[in-house]
Amino acid sequence: MNRAERISWLLTVLASAIILCGVFLAPLASSHGLLFSRFIYLLYSPLCHQQPDRSYFLSGQQLAVCSRCLGIYAGFLFGTLIYPFWSKTFRLRITSRPGLMILMVIPMILDVFFSWLKLWNSPLFLKTITGFTWSAVLPLFWFKALDELFAKLPKN
């Protein structure tokens, strides 16, 4: 990786890790009676329904996001962390097939759809896995988009 790629990778790792840590910080802070936990829950609320029956609990408090969103955040961080270890050839093969992103999201969509129709109520771990599986490939496309953006910037 060149310097710009290393910086974008590091910033993505840091941002992803902070976001994922916030998911666990909210219930820990809440269990200790710290008021800023409400602010953390509020930060995640536009992105997640935060329904208790679809969420994990830590220290007797609900995580800041549901089980599926937890999988999405964890999968993105995982995919970002292992990104440098994938060969350029592998990355190119994956990102040249955007249908892969659609293929990876199908289990999650089916789970949501059947749950919405009340035909199926998947366990929390399955919701987490479907979110994780889909979002673990997203960093490949994220970094490809950043590479294309950096390539268009004027070089001084």
C-alpha positions as CSV (number, residue, x, y, z in Angstrom):
1,M,0.0,0.0,0.0
2,N,1.2,3.5,-0.7
3,R,1.1,6.3,1.8
4,A,-2.4,7.5,1.0
5,E,-3.7,4.0,1.1
6,R,-2.1,3.3,4.5
7,I,-3.6,6.6,5.9
8,S,-7.1,5.8,4.6
9,W,-6.8,2.3,5.9
10,L,-5.7,3.5,9.3
11,L,-8.4,6.1,9.5
12,T,-11.0,3.6,8.5
13,V,-9.8,1.1,11.2
14,L,-9.9,3.8,13.8
15,A,-13.3,5.1,12.8
16,S,-14.7,1.6,12.6
17,A,-13.2,0.6,16.0
18,I,-14.6,3.7,17.7
19,I,-18.1,3.1,16.3
20,L,-18.0,-0.6,17.4
21,C,-16.6,0.4,20.8
22,G,-19.5,2.8,21.3
23,V,-21.9,-0.1,20.9
24,F,-20.4,-1.6,24.1
25,L,-19.6,1.6,25.9
26,A,-23.3,2.6,26.1
27,P,-24.4,-0.3,28.2
28,L,-21.3,-0.2,30.4
29,A,-21.7,3.5,31.0
30,S,-25.4,3.0,31.7
31,S,-24.8,0.2,34.1
32,H,-22.6,2.6,36.1
33,G,-25.2,5.3,36.1
34,L,-23.2,7.6,33.7
35,L,-25.6,10.0,31.9
36,F,-23.5,10.2,28.7
37,S,-24.7,6.7,28.0
38,R,-28.0,8.3,26.9
39,F,-26.1,10.4,24.4
40,I,-24.4,7.3,23.0
41,Y,-27.7,5.5,22.6
42,L,-29.1,8.6,20.9
43,L,-26.2,8.7,18.4
44,Y,-27.0,5.2,17.2
45,S,-30.8,5.6,17.2
46,P,-31.1,7.1,13.7
47,L,-29.3,4.0,12.3
48,C,-30.9,1.2,14.4
49,H,-34.3,0.5,15.8
50,Q,-32.7,-0.6,19.1
51,Q,-35.5,-3.0,19.9
52,P,-34.7,-4.9,23.1
53,D,-36.0,-8.3,21.8
54,R,-33.6,-8.0,18.9
55,S,-30.6,-6.9,20.9
56,Y,-27.8,-8.4,23.1
57,F,-27.3,-7.1,26.6
58,L,-24.1,-6.3,28.5
59,S,-24.0,-5.7,32.3
60,G,-27.8,-5.9,32.3
61,Q,-28.1,-3.1,29.7
62,Q,-29.0,-3.3,26.1
63,L,-26.3,-2.7,23.5
64,A,-26.5,0.5,21.6
65,V,-27.6,-1.4,18.4
66,C,-29.5,-4.5,17.6
67,S,-27.8,-7.9,16.9
68,R,-27.9,-7.4,13.1
69,C,-26.3,-3.9,13.3
70,L,-23.7,-5.3,15.7
71,G,-22.8,-7.8,13.0
72,I,-22.7,-5.1,10.4
73,Y,-20.3,-2.9,12.4
74,A,-18.1,-5.9,13.5
75,G,-18.0,-7.3,10.0
76,F,-16.9,-4.0,8.5
77,L,-14.1,-3.6,11.1
78,F,-13.1,-7.2,10.5
79,G,-13.0,-6.8,6.7
80,T,-11.0,-3.6,7.1
81,L,-8.5,-5.2,9.4
82,I,-7.8,-8.1,7.0
83,Y,-7.9,-5.9,3.9
84,P,-4.1,-5.4,3.7
85,F,-3.5,-9.2,3.7
86,W,-5.6,-9.8,0.6
87,S,-3.6,-9.8,-2.6
88,K,-4.3,-7.0,-5.2
89,T,-5.4,-9.8,-7.6
90,F,-8.0,-11.0,-5.1
91,R,-9.2,-7.5,-4.4
92,L,-9.6,-6.8,-8.1
93,R,-11.5,-10.0,-8.7
94,I,-14.0,-9.2,-5.9
95,T,-14.5,-5.5,-6.7
96,S,-14.9,-6.1,-10.4
97,R,-18.0,-8.2,-9.5
98,P,-20.4,-5.8,-7.8
99,G,-23.0,-8.6,-7.9
100,L,-21.0,-10.2,-5.1
101,M,-22.3,-7.4,-2.8
102,I,-25.8,-8.3,-3.8
103,L,-25.2,-12.0,-3.3
104,M,-23.8,-11.4,0.2
105,V,-26.8,-9.3,1.2
106,I,-29.4,-11.9,0.1
107,P,-29.3,-13.9,3.4
108,M,-29.9,-10.7,5.4
109,I,-32.7,-9.5,3.1
110,L,-34.4,-12.9,3.3
111,D,-34.1,-12.9,7.1
112,V,-35.6,-9.4,7.3
113,F,-38.3,-10.1,4.8
114,F,-39.5,-13.4,6.4
115,S,-39.4,-11.8,9.8
116,W,-41.4,-8.8,8.5
117,L,-44.0,-11.3,7.1
118,K,-44.0,-13.0,10.5
119,L,-43.0,-16.3,8.8
120,W,-39.7,-16.5,10.6
121,N,-38.1,-15.1,13.7
122,S,-34.4,-15.8,13.5
123,P,-32.3,-16.1,16.6
124,L,-30.0,-13.2,17.5
125,F,-26.8,-15.0,16.5
126,L,-28.2,-15.6,13.0
127,K,-29.1,-11.9,12.6
128,T,-25.5,-11.1,13.7
129,I,-24.0,-13.5,11.2
130,T,-26.1,-12.2,8.2
131,G,-25.0,-8.7,9.0
132,F,-21.4,-9.7,9.5
133,T,-21.2,-11.7,6.3
134,W,-22.5,-8.9,4.2
135,S,-20.5,-6.1,5.7
136,A,-17.2,-8.0,5.8
137,V,-16.9,-7.5,2.0
138,L,-17.8,-3.8,2.1
139,P,-14.3,-2.6,2.9
140,L,-13.1,-3.9,-0.5
141,F,-15.6,-1.6,-2.3
142,W,-14.9,1.2,0.2
143,F,-11.2,1.2,-0.4
144,K,-11.7,0.9,-4.2
145,A,-13.9,4.0,-4.1
146,L,-11.2,5.8,-2.0
147,D,-8.5,4.7,-4.5
148,E,-10.6,6.1,-7.4
149,L,-11.2,9.3,-5.5
150,F,-7.5,9.8,-4.7
151,A,-6.6,9.0,-8.4
152,K,-8.8,12.0,-9.5
153,L,-7.3,14.4,-7.1
154,P,-4.6,16.8,-8.6
155,K,-1.1,15.7,-7.7
156,N,1.2,18.6,-6.5
